[in-house]
Every structure is written in structure tokens, then in C-alpha cells.
Amino acid sequence: MESSPFFSVIFEKHPIDGRADNALTVKMHHLEIIYNPGIVKDVMRFFKPPKANMETVNALIEVAGTTLEGWKKQTRAGLEYALESHTTLDLRVDMDAPLIMVPVE
């Protein structure tokens, strides 16, 4: 029995069947999430930076924001170019909804 991956993305430029200029297929299986308040609190505590390093964290956040702005400009330029050159995209998305379980205590 062959198992399929949890998440897969396939991009084709000029697909052989000629259905579009570009084709993007995204597939994702369902995800089961079981809420456990103790684990959520431990994860939050693990990722909370120490107060002594807040300057470094703020600098990293600022750099990340600048990087995202650059990506935003590049994406916008790419979309404008795609609209100007009139390319077509065949987008197929097959995603199962997540199952979130919250136990009653």
C-alpha cells in the first residue's frame, strides 16, 4: 500500500495537456488537533524570550518586518507582470478541514 504525503505542492510551467500557461496543485490531508491547556502553556513559556534579551528580539522583529515588506513588493511586481502578460493559472486545491478536539474536564 502506497501512502500519500501529508502536504504536497506541484507547480507546472506549460503543462503538457495545455490546460493553462501554469498549473499549481495543492493537496493536504486532515489534521487532528487535541487541545491540552498544560502543553499550550509550556510551549508559550518555552518560546517567551527572557526580559534581558528583549532588545535583540525587537531588532529581529524589525528585520523580519523589513524582509516581509521586500517580499510584498516583489510579489506585487510579479502579480502586476502576470496581469500585464495575460498568463493563465490552473489552480487546484484539495485540502481536508482540520479536526479540533477540546476535551471537557
Residue pairs with C-beta under 8 A, 6 or more apart in sequence:
4 27
4 29
6 28
6 29
6 31
7 27
7 28
7 29
8 25
8 26
8 27
8 28
9 24
9 25
9 26
10 23
10 24
10 25
11 22
11 23
11 24
12 22
12 23
12 24
13 21
13 22
14 21
14 22
15 22
15 23
15 90
19 90
20 88
20 89
20 90
21 87
21 88
21 89
22 87
22 88
22 89
22 90
23 89
23 90
23 91
23 92
24 89
24 90
24 91
24 92
25 92
25 93
25 94
26 91
26 92
26 93
26 94
26 95
27 94
27 95
28 94
28 95
28 96
29 96
30 96
30 97
30 98
30 99
31 96
31 98
31 99
32 98
32 99
32 101
33 98
33 99
33 100
33 101
34 101
34 103
35 100
35 101
35 102
35 103
36 103
49 56
49 57
82 89
